[in-house]
Amino acid sequence: MSALLDDSNTQKSQATALFTSSRYSEAVGQYDKALASCPNYLDYEIAVLRSNIAACHLKLEDWKAAVEAATGALDSLARLEPPPPKTKEGESEGEEEGKPSHGDKNNDDSGSGDTVVEIKSEGADAEKEELAALARSDQRKEDIQRIRAKALMRRAKGRAEQGGWGNLQGAEEDYKQLAQIPRLPSRDLAIVRAALSTLPARINAAKEKEMGEMMGKLKELGNGILKPFGLSTDNFKMVKDPGTGGYSMNFEQGR
């Protein structure tokens, strides 16, 4: 397995060099080779590779492939550490937009909020090793959060560029999740806030368009069914209730 990982890392380095040289299609192929060599139980390494593949697809403006690759990265990370549960629309438990989480080391030197970590080992050497293990665990959590943020940024970008009601809603969800990540780079945070200010209008426009197209197809189907009876959908009028927002149908003879 070590040989496979070494081979994967070599392929990854070559892919990164290709990406840096703006040879994005070749980089995708090389990252795919790295992915094929990487042992399938190494979820973190797989997530990094898939996130990098998503970055290549964004450069190539292959939005659908970028979304798929970024989603694969996020799925791998979720197996290592599930994202915080959502308590209400766009918010993760224990966090508020624009404020650091309780685990933000910039405001809490302990890095663990109110939690006291119990050292169970006895002896100076054992205690030192356990503290080192805790440090490695904290570093891995930070690495997971960093790659998750990158993958979310890339998936959100791909969804927003693809357009359409469902994709735009998905992009908004990703950006809302990103807005709750503490210590997000200022450049990324600016992108997130700008997207969250413009997406609602785009979502509503896409919704109206798709609903109109759907109603047009339903009308065409209805006319085909009603024609043998000398009727058409023009005989039926949809009336919106301003109070509830619902619709009722009225029949009008002779139209």
Phi, psi and chi 1 to 4 in degrees:
 res  aa     phi    psi   chi1   chi2   chi3   chi4
   1 MET       -  -34.1  -72.2  -60.4  179.9      -
   2 SER   -63.2  -39.4  176.3      -      -      -
   3 ALA   -64.4  -38.8      -      -      -      -
   4 LEU   -63.7  -42.6  -74.1  174.2      -      -
   5 LEU   -66.2  -40.5 -178.2   57.7      -      -
   6 ASP   -61.3  -42.5  -71.6  -16.8      -      -
   7 ASP   -63.9  -41.4 -177.6   53.6      -      -
   8 SER   -62.2  -43.3  178.3      -      -      -
   9 ASN   -65.1  -35.5  -73.8  -25.5      -      -
  10 THR   -64.9  -45.2  -60.9      -      -      -
  11 GLN   -63.3  -37.9  -58.8  -78.4    3.9      -
  12 LYS   -64.0  -43.5  175.8 -172.3  172.2 -174.0
  13 SER   -61.6  -40.8  -64.4      -      -      -
  14 GLN   -64.7  -40.7  -66.3  171.0   -2.6      -
  15 ALA   -64.0  -41.9      -      -      -      -
  16 THR   -63.0  -38.4  -59.0      -      -      -
  17 ALA   -63.9  -39.5      -      -      -      -
  18 LEU   -65.1  -40.8  -70.7  167.2      -      -
  19 PHE   -62.5  -44.9 -178.3   89.7      -      -
  20 THR   -60.5  -29.6  -56.8      -      -      -
  21 SER   -88.4    9.5  -59.4      -      -      -
  22 SER    65.2   24.4  -58.6      -      -      -
  23 ARG   -99.2   71.6  -64.0  160.7   65.0 -178.4
  24 TYR   -69.4  -40.3  -54.7  119.9      -      -
  25 SER   -63.2  -42.5  -65.9      -      -      -
  26 GLU   -66.4  -36.1  -65.8  173.3   69.7      -
  27 ALA   -63.4  -39.3      -      -      -      -
  28 VAL   -59.3  -46.6  169.4      -      -      -
  29 GLY   -60.8  -39.1      -      -      -      -
  30 GLN   -72.2  -39.2 -155.9   66.2   32.6      -
  31 TYR   -63.7  -36.7  -81.7  127.1      -      -
  32 ASP   -61.6  -39.3  -79.6  -22.3      -      -
  33 LYS   -64.7  -40.9  -70.0  179.2 -177.6  178.5
  34 ALA   -62.8  -38.5      -      -      -      -
  35 LEU   -66.2  -39.6 -161.8   57.3      -      -
  36 ALA   -66.5  -31.8      -      -      -      -
  37 SER   -83.1  -22.7  -62.0      -      -      -
  38 CYS   -72.0  128.0 -172.3      -      -      -
  39 PRO   -54.8  135.8  -26.9   36.0      -      -
  40 ASN   -72.2   -5.6   58.0   14.4      -      -
  41 TYR   -91.9   -5.3   61.6   86.1      -      -
  42 LEU   -89.7   78.3  -63.9  176.7      -      -
  43 ASP   -62.6  -36.9  -74.9  -52.6      -      -
  44 TYR   -65.6  -48.9  177.3   78.9      -      -
  45 GLU   -61.6  -38.2  -72.9   74.3    9.4      -
  46 ILE   -65.6  -40.8  -71.4  171.6      -      -
  47 ALA   -61.5  -42.2      -      -      -      -
  48 VAL   -61.9  -44.8  170.5      -      -      -
  49 LEU   -63.6  -44.7  -69.5  169.3      -      -
  50 ARG   -66.7  -36.6  -68.3 -166.3 -177.7  -79.2
  51 SER   -64.8  -40.0 -179.6      -      -      -
  52 ASN   -65.9  -37.4  -71.1   -8.8      -      -
  53 ILE   -63.1  -39.9  -70.0  170.6      -      -
  54 ALA   -60.7  -40.0      -      -      -      -
  55 ALA   -62.4  -39.5      -      -      -      -
  56 CYS   -62.8  -45.2  -67.4      -      -      -
  57 HIS   -64.6  -34.0  -74.4  -53.1      -      -
  58 LEU   -63.2  -42.1  -71.7 -179.9      -      -
  59 LYS   -63.0  -33.8  -69.3  -68.1 -173.4  179.6
  60 LEU   -84.7   -2.6  -65.3  166.5      -      -
  61 GLU    60.2   31.4  -61.7 -173.5   -0.6      -
  62 ASP   -96.1   82.5 -172.3  -15.7      -      -
  63 TRP   -63.9  -42.1  -46.4  123.0      -      -
  64 LYS   -62.4  -45.5 -177.7  177.9  179.8 -178.4
  65 ALA   -64.4  -36.3      -      -      -      -
  66 ALA   -63.3  -43.5      -      -      -      -
  67 VAL   -62.2  -44.0  169.2      -      -      -
  68 GLU   -63.7  -43.4  -70.6  173.4   -5.7      -
  69 ALA   -66.6  -43.2      -      -      -      -
  70 ALA   -64.9  -38.4      -      -      -      -
  71 THR   -63.4  -39.6  -61.4      -      -      -
  72 GLY   -61.5  -39.9      -      -      -      -
  73 ALA   -63.0  -44.7      -      -      -      -
  74 LEU   -66.0  -36.4  -68.6  165.2      -      -
  75 ASP   -63.9  -40.7  -70.9  -16.0      -      -
  76 SER   -65.1  -42.1  -67.2      -      -      -
  77 LEU   -65.8  -34.6  -66.1  174.8      -      -
  78 ALA   -65.3  -27.7      -      -      -      -
  79 ARG   -72.0  -27.0  -73.9 -169.0  -72.9  -87.6
  80 LEU   -83.5  -44.5  -68.5  170.5      -      -
  81 GLU  -153.9  107.1 -176.3  177.1  -40.0      -
  82 PRO   -59.8  144.5  -22.3   33.3      -      -
  83 PRO   -66.3  158.4   22.5  -32.0      -      -
  84 PRO   -58.1  139.3  -21.7   32.5      -      -
  85 PRO   -66.5  147.5   24.4  -33.4      -      -
  86 LYS   -89.0  129.8  -65.6  179.6 -179.6  178.6
  87 THR   -96.6  -27.6   55.3      -      -      -
  88 LYS  -155.1  174.4   60.4 -178.6  179.4  179.4
  89 GLU   -51.6  119.5 -175.7  179.6   -0.3      -
  90 GLY    76.4    1.3      -      -      -      -
  91 GLU  -119.0  141.2  -84.5 -166.5   16.0      -
  92 SER   -96.6  151.5  -62.1      -      -      -
  93 GLU   -60.0  132.1 -173.7  174.6  -24.4      -
  94 GLY    82.0    9.9      -      -      -      -
  95 GLU  -132.5  150.1  -62.6  175.0   -2.6      -
  96 GLU  -126.8  144.8  -67.3 -178.6   59.1      -
  97 GLU   -61.5  136.2 -175.8  176.8    0.7      -
  98 GLY    82.4    1.3      -      -      -      -
  99 LYS  -124.4  144.8  -67.4 -174.7  178.6 -178.7
 100 PRO   -69.7  151.3   25.4  -33.5      -      -
 101 SER   -74.2  173.5   67.9      -      -      -
 102 HIS   -65.3  -20.5  -68.2  -61.0      -      -
 103 GLY   -90.7    9.8      -      -      -      -
 104 ASP   -73.7  113.9 -170.5  -20.3      -      -
 105 LYS   -70.3  -14.6  -66.9 -177.8 -179.3  178.4
 106 ASN   -68.5  -21.4  -68.8  -27.7      -      -
 107 ASN  -118.4   -4.6  -66.8  -72.2      -      -
 108 ASP  -144.7  102.1 -179.3   -1.7      -      -
 109 ASP   -61.8  -23.8  -68.1  -23.8      -      -
 110 SER   -73.4  -25.7   70.5      -      -      -
 111 GLY    74.0    7.9      -      -      -      -
 112 SER  -135.5   18.7   57.7      -      -      -
 113 GLY    60.6 -130.4      -      -      -      -
 114 ASP   -90.3    0.6  -62.6  -33.5      -      -
 115 THR   -81.7  132.1  -56.9      -      -      -
 116 VAL   -99.8  122.6  176.1      -      -      -
 117 VAL   -85.8  124.3  178.0      -      -      -
 118 GLU   -88.7  126.3 -178.9 -178.4   -3.5      -
 119 ILE   -90.4  113.4  -55.7  -61.8      -      -
 120 LYS   -89.4  -23.8  -61.0  178.3 -178.9  178.3
 121 SER   -74.0  153.3  -55.8      -      -      -
 122 GLU  -109.4  145.9  -64.9 -178.5    1.3      -
 123 GLY    96.3  148.6      -      -      -      -
 124 ALA   -62.7  -43.7      -      -      -      -
 125 ASP   -65.8  -43.6  -69.6  -18.0      -      -
 126 ALA   -65.5  -41.2      -      -      -      -
 127 GLU   -64.4  -40.9 -177.6  175.4  -35.4      -
 128 LYS   -61.9  -42.2 -173.0  175.5 -178.6  179.9
 129 GLU   -66.1  -39.3  176.2   56.4   32.6      -
 130 GLU   -67.9  -38.6 -170.2  160.0   -9.6      -
 131 LEU   -64.0  -38.8  -75.1  169.6      -      -
 132 ALA   -65.0  -38.8      -      -      -      -
 133 ALA   -64.5  -39.8      -      -      -      -
 134 LEU   -64.5  -39.0  -73.4  168.9      -      -
 135 ALA   -63.7  -41.7      -      -      -      -
 136 ARG   -64.2  -38.1  -71.3 -165.4  -64.6  -89.1
 137 SER   -64.2  -43.6  175.9      -      -      -
 138 ASP   -63.8  -40.3  -73.1  -16.6      -      -
 139 GLN   -64.6  -40.6 -178.3   59.9   52.2      -
 140 ARG   -63.5  -39.2  176.5   44.5   64.2   99.7
 141 LYS   -62.7  -40.9  -72.5  179.0 -179.6  179.0
 142 GLU   -65.0  -39.2  -71.4 -176.0    6.4      -
 143 ASP   -64.5  -42.1  -70.6  -19.0      -      -
 144 ILE   -62.0  -43.6  -71.1  171.3      -      -
 145 GLN   -65.2  -37.8 -178.4  163.3  -82.9      -
 146 ARG   -64.8  -45.0  177.3  172.9   54.2   83.5
 147 ILE   -70.8  -35.4  -60.6  -57.0      -      -
 148 ARG   -62.3  -41.7  176.3  173.1  -76.5  139.3
 149 ALA   -62.5  -42.7      -      -      -      -
 150 LYS   -63.0  -45.3  -72.9 -173.3  175.3 -177.1
 151 ALA   -64.6  -39.1      -      -      -      -
 152 LEU   -65.2  -42.0  -81.0  169.8      -      -
 153 MET   -60.0  -43.1  -72.3  -68.5  -66.9      -
 154 ARG   -71.0  -39.3  -70.3  162.2 -176.6  170.5
 155 ARG   -68.0  -41.7 -173.5  171.2   70.2  175.7
 156 ALA   -60.7  -42.7      -      -      -      -
 157 LYS   -61.1  -46.5  169.3   73.2  171.9  174.7
 158 GLY   -62.1  -43.0      -      -      -      -
 159 ARG   -64.9  -43.7  -76.2  172.7  161.7  176.9
 160 ALA   -64.2  -37.8      -      -      -      -
 161 GLU   -73.4  -33.6  -68.9  -68.8  -12.8      -
 162 GLN   -63.1  -37.5  -90.3 -170.3  -73.2      -
 163 GLY    74.1 -177.1      -      -      -      -
 164 GLY    93.0  150.4      -      -      -      -
 165 TRP   -54.0  -54.1 -175.0   12.1      -      -
 166 GLY   -64.3  -43.2      -      -      -      -
 167 ASN   -63.9  -41.6  -74.6  -39.4      -      -
 168 LEU   -67.3  -37.7  -67.0  172.9      -      -
 169 GLN   -62.5  -42.2  -77.7 -175.2  -47.3      -
 170 GLY   -62.9  -40.3      -      -      -      -
 171 ALA   -61.9  -42.5      -      -      -      -
 172 GLU   -62.2  -40.9 -174.7  179.7   43.1      -
 173 GLU   -62.1  -42.5  -70.0  172.5    5.0      -
 174 ASP   -63.4  -44.3  -73.6  -17.9      -      -
 175 TYR   -66.2  -35.2  -77.7  125.3      -      -
 176 LYS   -65.2  -39.1  -75.9 -179.4  176.5  178.7
 177 GLN   -66.1  -39.4 -171.0  172.3  -16.1      -
 178 LEU   -63.8  -35.4  -79.1  159.0      -      -
 179 ALA   -63.7  -19.3      -      -      -      -
 180 GLN   -94.9   -4.2  -52.8  -53.3  -41.9      -
 181 ILE   -79.1  122.2  -66.8  178.6      -      -
 182 PRO   -68.8  147.7   24.0  -32.0      -      -
 183 ARG    60.2   31.8  -58.9 -175.6  -58.6  -78.2
 184 LEU   -65.8  134.7 -167.7   69.4      -      -
 185 PRO   -52.1  141.9  -27.6   35.6      -      -
 186 SER   -58.4  -35.9   57.2      -      -      -
 187 ARG   -63.2  -44.8  179.2 -178.0  173.5 -174.2
 188 ASP   -66.5  -40.1  -70.4  -14.1      -      -
 189 LEU   -62.1  -37.8 -172.6   56.8      -      -
 190 ALA   -64.2  -40.6      -      -      -      -
 191 ILE   -63.4  -43.9  -67.7  171.3      -      -
 192 VAL   -60.5  -48.2  168.6      -      -      -
 193 ARG   -65.6  -38.8  -72.6  172.7  173.7  168.1
 194 ALA   -64.2  -42.0      -      -      -      -
 195 ALA   -65.0  -42.0      -      -      -      -
 196 LEU   -67.7  -21.8  -71.3  174.5      -      -
 197 SER   -83.4  -24.7   69.5      -      -      -
 198 THR  -102.9  -24.0   58.6      -      -      -
 199 LEU   -65.0  -39.1  -85.5  171.1      -      -
 200 PRO   -54.0  -43.1  -29.2   36.9      -      -
 201 ALA   -65.6  -40.1      -      -      -      -
 202 ARG   -66.0  -38.7  -69.1 -175.8   64.1 -165.7
 203 ILE   -63.6  -45.5  -69.2  169.6      -      -
 204 ASN   -63.0  -41.0  -72.5  -26.5      -      -
 205 ALA   -64.6  -42.6      -      -      -      -
 206 ALA   -65.9  -37.6      -      -      -      -
 207 LYS   -63.5  -47.5  176.8 -177.9  176.5 -178.4
 208 GLU   -61.6  -41.1  -68.5  -63.6  -34.1      -
 209 LYS   -64.0  -47.8  179.7 -176.9  177.5 -176.1
 210 GLU   -68.4  -36.4  -68.3 -176.7   24.0      -
 211 MET   -65.4  -39.7  -69.3  -68.1  -72.0      -
 212 GLY   -63.9  -42.1      -      -      -      -
 213 GLU   -64.9  -39.7  -69.8  172.5   -9.4      -
 214 MET   -64.9  -43.4 -177.2 -177.5   69.0      -
 215 MET   -64.2  -35.7  -67.7  -58.4  -67.1      -
 216 GLY   -62.8  -41.8      -      -      -      -
 217 LYS   -68.2  -38.5  -70.2  178.0 -179.2  178.2
 218 LEU   -65.3  -37.6  -71.6  173.3      -      -
 219 LYS   -64.7  -42.5 -176.0  174.8 -179.0  178.6
 220 GLU   -62.2  -43.2 -176.2  178.6  -15.4      -
 221 LEU   -64.3  -43.5  176.7   63.7      -      -
 222 GLY   -63.1  -39.4      -      -      -      -
 223 ASN   -62.9  -36.6  -76.5  -24.5      -      -
 224 GLY   -64.9  -35.8      -      -      -      -
 225 ILE   -76.3  -38.6  -64.4  171.0      -      -
 226 LEU   -82.7  -20.7  -66.1  169.2      -      -
 227 LYS   -55.3  -43.7 -173.2  175.1 -179.6 -179.7
 228 PRO   -59.8  -19.5  -23.7   34.9      -      -
 229 PHE   -99.0    8.9  -56.8   99.1      -      -
 230 GLY    72.6   22.5      -      -      -      -
 231 LEU  -122.1  168.0  -62.0  171.1      -      -
 232 SER  -146.6  173.4   75.7      -      -      -
 233 THR   -66.8  -14.6   54.6      -      -      -
 234 ASP   -66.7  -17.9  -68.9  -26.7      -      -
 235 ASN   -77.0   -9.1  -65.6  110.0      -      -
 236 PHE  -119.9  126.4  -59.1   88.1      -      -
 237 LYS  -116.1  128.1 -175.5  176.8 -179.3 -178.5
 238 MET   -87.1  126.0  -60.4  -66.3  -68.8      -
 239 VAL  -117.9  124.0  179.7      -      -      -
 240 LYS   -85.8  133.3 -175.3  175.3 -178.4  177.8
 241 ASP   -84.4  113.1 -174.5  -26.5      -      -
 242 PRO   -64.4  -21.4   22.2  -31.6      -      -
 243 GLY   -78.1  -44.2      -      -      -      -
 244 THR  -103.2  -18.9   64.3      -      -      -
 245 GLY    83.0   -2.6      -      -      -      -
 246 GLY   -82.5  173.7      -      -      -      -
 247 TYR  -122.8  148.6  -71.8   84.9      -      -
 248 SER  -126.5  156.5   60.6      -      -      -
 249 MET  -112.4  128.3 -177.9  178.8  -69.1      -
 250 ASN  -111.9  137.7  -65.7  -22.3      -      -
 251 PHE   -93.4  131.4  176.7   73.5      -      -
 252 GLU  -123.6  115.7  -62.6 -178.4    1.0      -
 253 GLN   -74.4  146.6 -174.7   69.9   36.9      -
 254 GLY    80.4   17.2      -      -      -      -
 255 ARG   -96.1      -  -65.7 -166.8   64.5 -179.9
